[in-house]
């Protein structure tokens, strides 16, 4: 048996999560259009974000500023949506970095 590539692994994982999400929404009596799957890409390289995008995932979440900035730059050519989970340190000069200002902030009310 062949060892799956990282891209295949990511696609299979996303497929499994989407199926579980669909079943949960059905049990709750909610429409699939009422939920959004945000893939948390924290600690994963930009290549994994690209693989997930190729597998149909367009919404990604980050909570580490430097890592988010690097991934935004490395994936600027693909139409992904950035969601920020967490808060910015009050000690951070200027608050949210300019390149993250387009990120939507994920809160309990948006889940």
VMD Tcl script that builds the backbone (N, CA, C; Angstrom):
set m [mol new atoms 333]
animate dup $m
set s [atomselect $m all]
$s set {name element resname resid chain x y z} {
  {N N UNK 1 A 0.843 -1.175 0.000}
  {CA C UNK 1 A 0.000 0.000 0.000}
  {C C UNK 1 A 0.889 1.240 0.000}
  {N N UNK 2 A 0.567 2.190 -0.857}
  {CA C UNK 2 A 1.348 3.416 -0.997}
  {C C UNK 2 A 1.049 4.388 0.146}
  {N N UNK 3 A 2.061 5.098 0.560}
  {CA C UNK 3 A 1.891 6.118 1.584}
  {C C UNK 3 A 1.307 7.364 0.918}
  {N N UNK 4 A 0.192 7.892 1.471}
  {CA C UNK 4 A -0.416 9.063 0.841}
  {C C UNK 4 A 0.503 10.280 0.940}
  {N N UNK 5 A 0.434 11.110 -0.087}
  {CA C UNK 5 A 1.205 12.345 -0.070}
  {C C UNK 5 A 0.568 13.312 0.924}
  {N N UNK 6 A 1.280 14.341 1.281}
  {CA C UNK 6 A 0.751 15.351 2.204}
  {C C UNK 6 A -0.503 15.994 1.622}
  {N N UNK 7 A -0.507 16.255 0.326}
  {CA C UNK 7 A -1.683 16.850 -0.321}
  {C C UNK 7 A -2.888 15.918 -0.216}
  {N N UNK 8 A -2.664 14.625 -0.428}
  {CA C UNK 8 A -3.753 13.641 -0.322}
  {C C UNK 8 A -4.247 13.534 1.114}
  {N N UNK 9 A -3.326 13.597 2.044}
  {CA C UNK 9 A -3.651 13.537 3.462}
  {C C UNK 9 A -4.540 14.724 3.856}
  {N N UNK 10 A -4.177 15.901 3.406}
  {CA C UNK 10 A -4.948 17.107 3.701}
  {C C UNK 10 A -6.333 17.029 3.067}
  {N N UNK 11 A -6.404 16.604 1.817}
  {CA C UNK 11 A -7.698 16.485 1.129}
  {C C UNK 11 A -8.595 15.475 1.838}
  {N N UNK 12 A -8.036 14.360 2.253}
  {CA C UNK 12 A -8.820 13.330 2.951}
  {C C UNK 12 A -9.295 13.844 4.311}
  {N N UNK 13 A -8.431 14.545 5.014}
  {CA C UNK 13 A -8.808 15.104 6.310}
  {C C UNK 13 A -9.929 16.118 6.190}
  {N N UNK 14 A -9.831 16.993 5.199}
  {CA C UNK 14 A -10.893 17.981 4.972}
  {C C UNK 14 A -12.211 17.305 4.610}
  {N N UNK 15 A -12.138 16.289 3.788}
  {CA C UNK 15 A -13.346 15.563 3.403}
  {C C UNK 15 A -14.020 14.947 4.635}
  {N N UNK 16 A -13.230 14.352 5.517}
  {CA C UNK 16 A -13.780 13.744 6.728}
  {C C UNK 16 A -14.408 14.794 7.643}
  {N N UNK 17 A -13.764 15.929 7.791}
  {CA C UNK 17 A -14.302 17.001 8.640}
  {C C UNK 17 A -15.596 17.545 8.039}
  {N N UNK 18 A -15.617 17.720 6.728}
  {CA C UNK 18 A -16.840 18.224 6.074}
  {C C UNK 18 A -18.009 17.261 6.265}
  {N N UNK 19 A -17.733 15.969 6.190}
  {CA C UNK 19 A -18.789 14.980 6.401}
  {C C UNK 19 A -19.312 15.029 7.837}
  {N N UNK 20 A -18.402 15.135 8.816}
  {CA C UNK 20 A -18.825 15.234 10.219}
  {C C UNK 20 A -19.621 16.510 10.455}
  {N N UNK 21 A -19.186 17.606 9.843}
  {CA C UNK 21 A -19.899 18.878 9.979}
  {C C UNK 21 A -21.306 18.760 9.391}
  {N N UNK 22 A -21.414 18.159 8.227}
  {CA C UNK 22 A -22.725 17.999 7.577}
  {C C UNK 22 A -23.667 17.162 8.444}
  {N N UNK 23 A -23.160 16.085 9.035}
  {CA C UNK 23 A -23.987 15.245 9.912}
  {C C UNK 23 A -24.421 16.018 11.162}
  {N N UNK 24 A -23.505 16.780 11.740}
  {CA C UNK 24 A -23.830 17.558 12.939}
  {C C UNK 24 A -24.891 18.616 12.623}
  {N N UNK 25 A -24.746 19.285 11.496}
  {CA C UNK 25 A -25.731 20.294 11.105}
  {C C UNK 25 A -27.093 19.655 10.866}
  {N N UNK 26 A -27.094 18.497 10.252}
  {CA C UNK 26 A -28.358 17.797 10.002}
  {C C UNK 26 A -29.033 17.424 11.320}
  {N N UNK 27 A -28.247 16.877 12.266}
  {CA C UNK 27 A -28.811 16.514 13.569}
  {C C UNK 27 A -29.372 17.729 14.297}
  {N N UNK 28 A -28.732 18.870 14.116}
  {CA C UNK 28 A -29.174 20.097 14.789}
  {C C UNK 28 A -30.299 20.801 14.040}
  {N N UNK 29 A -30.659 20.293 12.868}
  {CA C UNK 29 A -31.709 20.914 12.086}
  {C C UNK 29 A -31.291 22.230 11.460}
  {N N UNK 30 A -29.993 22.377 11.236}
  {CA C UNK 30 A -29.467 23.619 10.636}
  {C C UNK 30 A -29.109 23.387 9.185}
  {N N UNK 31 A -29.219 24.448 8.407}
  {CA C UNK 31 A -28.849 24.382 6.999}
  {C C UNK 31 A -27.329 24.456 6.853}
  {N N UNK 32 A -26.757 23.709 5.912}
  {CA C UNK 32 A -25.313 23.787 5.685}
  {C C UNK 32 A -24.840 25.196 5.351}
  {N N UNK 33 A -25.693 25.993 4.741}
  {CA C UNK 33 A -25.307 27.361 4.385}
  {C C UNK 33 A -25.139 28.251 5.620}
  {N N UNK 34 A -25.608 27.781 6.761}
  {CA C UNK 34 A -25.509 28.559 7.985}
  {C C UNK 34 A -24.225 28.337 8.756}
  {N N UNK 35 A -23.315 27.549 8.189}
  {CA C UNK 35 A -22.058 27.259 8.883}
  {C C UNK 35 A -20.884 27.438 7.923}
  {N N UNK 36 A -19.776 27.825 8.488}
  {CA C UNK 36 A -18.564 27.998 7.691}
  {C C UNK 36 A -17.443 27.224 8.363}
  {N N UNK 37 A -16.743 26.418 7.597}
  {CA C UNK 37 A -15.594 25.687 8.100}
  {C C UNK 37 A -14.358 26.570 7.948}
  {N N UNK 38 A -13.742 26.920 9.063}
  {CA C UNK 38 A -12.514 27.714 9.056}
  {C C UNK 38 A -11.384 26.770 9.441}
  {N N UNK 39 A -10.465 26.552 8.528}
  {CA C UNK 39 A -9.325 25.672 8.778}
  {C C UNK 39 A -8.239 26.459 9.497}
  {N N UNK 40 A -7.870 26.021 10.676}
  {CA C UNK 40 A -6.834 26.704 11.439}
  {C C UNK 40 A -5.477 26.236 10.907}
  {N N UNK 41 A -4.771 27.187 10.331}
  {CA C UNK 41 A -3.497 26.852 9.680}
  {C C UNK 41 A -2.285 27.126 10.565}
  {N N UNK 42 A -2.532 27.472 11.811}
  {CA C UNK 42 A -1.457 27.741 12.782}
  {C C UNK 42 A -0.484 26.564 12.831}
  {N N UNK 43 A 0.769 26.848 12.743}
  {CA C UNK 43 A 1.894 25.899 12.777}
  {C C UNK 43 A 2.048 25.076 11.495}
  {N N UNK 44 A 1.189 25.303 10.522}
  {CA C UNK 44 A 1.304 24.583 9.252}
  {C C UNK 44 A 1.881 25.508 8.187}
  {N N UNK 45 A 2.714 24.976 7.308}
  {CA C UNK 45 A 3.340 25.823 6.288}
  {C C UNK 45 A 2.358 26.285 5.212}
  {N N UNK 46 A 2.766 27.298 4.470}
  {CA C UNK 46 A 1.943 27.834 3.384}
  {C C UNK 46 A 1.621 26.765 2.348}
  {N N UNK 47 A 2.510 25.796 2.161}
  {CA C UNK 47 A 2.246 24.704 1.206}
  {C C UNK 47 A 0.999 23.917 1.616}
  {N N UNK 48 A 0.790 23.756 2.938}
  {CA C UNK 48 A -0.412 23.063 3.405}
  {C C UNK 48 A -1.658 23.906 3.153}
  {N N UNK 49 A -1.545 25.215 3.280}
  {CA C UNK 49 A -2.669 26.104 2.984}
  {C C UNK 49 A -3.029 25.970 1.507}
  {N N UNK 50 A -2.030 25.935 0.647}
  {CA C UNK 50 A -2.273 25.756 -0.791}
  {C C UNK 50 A -2.941 24.409 -1.076}
  {N N UNK 51 A -2.477 23.357 -0.409}
  {CA C UNK 51 A -3.060 22.024 -0.612}
  {C C UNK 51 A -4.518 22.008 -0.160}
  {N N UNK 52 A -4.801 22.657 0.960}
  {CA C UNK 52 A -6.180 22.726 1.443}
  {C C UNK 52 A -7.046 23.548 0.488}
  {N N UNK 53 A -6.500 24.639 -0.024}
  {CA C UNK 53 A -7.224 25.450 -0.996}
  {C C UNK 53 A -7.547 24.612 -2.232}
  {N N UNK 54 A -6.573 23.848 -2.710}
  {CA C UNK 54 A -6.800 22.974 -3.873}
  {C C UNK 54 A -7.865 21.919 -3.596}
  {N N UNK 55 A -8.051 21.588 -2.314}
  {CA C UNK 55 A -9.072 20.611 -1.918}
  {C C UNK 55 A -10.412 21.293 -1.621}
  {N N UNK 56 A -10.501 22.606 -1.914}
  {CA C UNK 56 A -11.771 23.310 -1.773}
  {C C UNK 56 A -11.929 24.165 -0.532}
  {N N UNK 57 A -10.895 24.275 0.286}
  {CA C UNK 57 A -10.983 25.082 1.502}
  {C C UNK 57 A -10.499 26.499 1.208}
  {N N UNK 58 A -11.334 27.486 1.515}
  {CA C UNK 58 A -10.954 28.867 1.210}
  {C C UNK 58 A -10.855 29.749 2.446}
  {N N UNK 59 A -11.346 29.279 3.586}
  {CA C UNK 59 A -11.343 30.079 4.809}
  {C C UNK 59 A -10.325 29.515 5.790}
  {N N UNK 60 A -9.403 30.374 6.216}
  {CA C UNK 60 A -8.316 29.946 7.091}
  {C C UNK 60 A -8.222 30.859 8.296}
  {N N UNK 61 A -7.851 30.290 9.431}
  {CA C UNK 61 A -7.714 31.052 10.662}
  {C C UNK 61 A -6.289 31.015 11.180}
  {N N UNK 62 A -5.876 32.120 11.733}
  {CA C UNK 62 A -4.538 32.264 12.332}
  {C C UNK 62 A -4.667 32.989 13.656}
  {N N UNK 63 A -3.656 32.810 14.522}
  {CA C UNK 63 A -3.606 33.621 15.741}
  {C C UNK 63 A -2.174 33.978 16.131}
  {N N UNK 64 A -1.268 33.821 15.207}
  {CA C UNK 64 A 0.114 34.235 15.420}
  {C C UNK 64 A 0.476 35.251 14.339}
  {N N UNK 65 A 0.768 36.459 14.751}
  {CA C UNK 65 A 0.956 37.565 13.818}
  {C C UNK 65 A 2.027 37.279 12.777}
  {N N UNK 66 A 3.233 36.958 13.203}
  {CA C UNK 66 A 4.332 36.770 12.257}
  {C C UNK 66 A 4.029 35.631 11.281}
  {N N UNK 67 A 3.493 34.548 11.807}
  {CA C UNK 67 A 3.155 33.406 10.958}
  {C C UNK 67 A 2.069 33.781 9.948}
  {N N UNK 68 A 1.073 34.527 10.389}
  {CA C UNK 68 A 0.000 34.960 9.493}
  {C C UNK 68 A 0.549 35.843 8.383}
  {N N UNK 69 A 1.412 36.788 8.738}
  {CA C UNK 69 A 1.977 37.693 7.738}
  {C C UNK 69 A 2.775 36.929 6.688}
  {N N UNK 70 A 3.543 35.948 7.130}
  {CA C UNK 70 A 4.332 35.139 6.187}
  {C C UNK 70 A 3.419 34.351 5.252}
  {N N UNK 71 A 2.357 33.766 5.788}
  {CA C UNK 71 A 1.439 32.976 4.952}
  {C C UNK 71 A 0.638 33.857 3.998}
  {N N UNK 72 A 0.241 35.031 4.469}
  {CA C UNK 72 A -0.488 35.954 3.592}
  {C C UNK 72 A 0.376 36.304 2.388}
  {N N UNK 73 A 1.638 36.579 2.640}
  {CA C UNK 73 A 2.565 36.911 1.545}
  {C C UNK 73 A 2.774 35.719 0.621}
  {N N UNK 74 A 2.900 34.530 1.183}
  {CA C UNK 74 A 3.188 33.331 0.386}
  {C C UNK 74 A 1.974 32.818 -0.389}
  {N N UNK 75 A 0.781 33.259 -0.005}
  {CA C UNK 75 A -0.433 32.781 -0.679}
  {C C UNK 75 A -1.210 33.928 -1.323}
  {N N UNK 76 A -0.546 35.034 -1.583}
  {CA C UNK 76 A -1.216 36.219 -2.131}
  {C C UNK 76 A -1.863 35.968 -3.488}
  {N N UNK 77 A -1.423 34.939 -4.194}
  {CA C UNK 77 A -1.947 34.667 -5.534}
  {C C UNK 77 A -3.199 33.787 -5.540}
  {N N UNK 78 A -3.654 33.330 -4.375}
  {CA C UNK 78 A -4.873 32.512 -4.330}
  {C C UNK 78 A -5.922 33.223 -3.471}
  {N N UNK 79 A -7.201 33.106 -3.847}
  {CA C UNK 79 A -8.259 33.848 -3.157}
  {C C UNK 79 A -8.735 33.172 -1.867}
  {N N UNK 80 A -7.953 33.312 -0.809}
  {CA C UNK 80 A -8.366 32.751 0.468}
  {C C UNK 80 A -8.874 33.859 1.377}
  {N N UNK 81 A -9.639 33.471 2.384}
  {CA C UNK 81 A -10.156 34.400 3.370}
  {C C UNK 81 A -9.422 34.152 4.677}
  {N N UNK 82 A -8.942 35.224 5.268}
  {CA C UNK 82 A -8.223 35.154 6.536}
  {C C UNK 82 A -9.173 35.471 7.673}
  {N N UNK 83 A -9.170 34.632 8.694}
  {CA C UNK 83 A -9.947 34.885 9.892}
  {C C UNK 83 A -8.974 34.911 11.054}
  {N N UNK 84 A -9.055 35.931 11.877}
  {CA C UNK 84 A -8.154 36.058 13.013}
  {C C UNK 84 A -8.847 35.504 14.242}
  {N N UNK 85 A -8.228 34.539 14.911}
  {CA C UNK 85 A -8.806 34.017 16.149}
  {C C UNK 85 A -7.949 34.506 17.305}
  {N N UNK 86 A -8.566 35.144 18.234}
  {CA C UNK 86 A -7.826 35.669 19.366}
  {C C UNK 86 A -7.780 37.175 19.367}
  {N N UNK 87 A -6.924 37.700 20.208}
  {CA C UNK 87 A -6.793 39.142 20.351}
  {C C UNK 87 A -5.356 39.556 20.080}
  {N N UNK 88 A -5.155 40.829 19.899}
  {CA C UNK 88 A -3.811 41.363 19.745}
  {C C UNK 88 A -3.364 41.894 21.099}
  {N N UNK 89 A -2.122 41.718 21.385}
  {CA C UNK 89 A -1.566 42.190 22.647}
  {C C UNK 89 A -1.757 43.698 22.767}
  {N N UNK 90 A -2.130 44.141 23.936}
  {CA C UNK 90 A -2.294 45.579 24.164}
  {C C UNK 90 A -0.950 46.290 24.121}
  {N N UNK 91 A 0.113 45.533 24.294}
  {CA C UNK 91 A 1.441 46.136 24.263}
  {C C UNK 91 A 1.985 46.246 22.849}
  {N N UNK 92 A 1.282 45.676 21.872}
  {CA C UNK 92 A 1.729 45.735 20.494}
  {C C UNK 92 A 1.512 47.145 19.958}
  {N N UNK 93 A 2.574 47.839 19.562}
  {CA C UNK 93 A 2.422 49.196 19.031}
  {C C UNK 93 A 1.527 49.204 17.790}
  {N N UNK 94 A 0.518 50.050 17.795}
  {CA C UNK 94 A -0.336 50.188 16.625}
  {C C UNK 94 A -1.442 49.156 16.521}
  {N N UNK 95 A -1.545 48.239 17.489}
  {CA C UNK 95 A -2.606 47.238 17.444}
  {C C UNK 95 A -2.428 46.252 16.312}
  {N N UNK 96 A -3.476 46.030 15.550}
  {CA C UNK 96 A -3.454 45.048 14.457}
  {C C UNK 96 A -2.552 45.543 13.334}
  {N N UNK 97 A -1.613 44.688 12.898}
  {CA C UNK 97 A -0.739 45.090 11.788}
  {C C UNK 97 A -1.557 45.394 10.533}
  {N N UNK 98 A -1.139 46.379 9.732}
  {CA C UNK 98 A -1.907 46.779 8.547}
  {C C UNK 98 A -2.265 45.617 7.627}
  {N N UNK 99 A -1.358 44.657 7.432}
  {CA C UNK 99 A -1.656 43.559 6.516}
  {C C UNK 99 A -2.654 42.569 7.095}
  {N N UNK 100 A -2.993 42.686 8.371}
  {CA C UNK 100 A -4.001 41.818 8.972}
  {C C UNK 100 A -5.330 42.540 9.157}
  {N N UNK 101 A -5.395 43.796 8.780}
  {CA C UNK 101 A -6.635 44.548 8.993}
  {C C UNK 101 A -7.787 44.022 8.158}
  {N N UNK 102 A -7.495 43.306 7.086}
  {CA C UNK 102 A -8.556 42.724 6.270}
  {C C UNK 102 A -9.080 41.414 6.828}
  {N N UNK 103 A -8.440 40.904 7.867}
  {CA C UNK 103 A -8.867 39.642 8.468}
  {C C UNK 103 A -10.116 39.857 9.314}
  {N N UNK 104 A -11.041 38.954 9.193}
  {CA C UNK 104 A -12.230 38.947 10.021}
  {C C UNK 104 A -11.848 38.371 11.374}
  {N N UNK 105 A -12.375 38.915 12.439}
  {CA C UNK 105 A -12.071 38.368 13.760}
  {C C UNK 105 A -13.108 37.325 14.113}
  {N N UNK 106 A -12.652 36.130 14.454}
  {CA C UNK 106 A -13.530 35.031 14.837}
  {C C UNK 106 A -13.888 35.185 16.304}
  {N N UNK 107 A -15.177 35.229 16.604}
  {CA C UNK 107 A -15.637 35.340 17.977}
  {C C UNK 107 A -16.693 34.262 18.213}
  {N N UNK 108 A -17.047 34.063 19.442}
  {CA C UNK 108 A -18.073 33.059 19.757}
  {C C UNK 108 A -19.376 33.354 19.038}
  {N N UNK 109 A -19.696 34.626 18.832}
  {CA C UNK 109 A -20.949 34.985 18.172}
  {C C UNK 109 A -20.939 34.664 16.683}
  {N N UNK 110 A -19.734 34.479 16.096}
  {CA C UNK 110 A -19.689 34.162 14.678}
  {C C UNK 110 A -19.621 32.663 14.442}
  {N N UNK 111 A -19.554 31.886 15.503}
  {CA C UNK 111 A -19.466 30.420 15.361}
  {C C UNK 111 A -20.846 29.820 15.206}
}
mol reanalyze $m
mol bondsrecalc $m
mol representation Tube
mol addrep $m
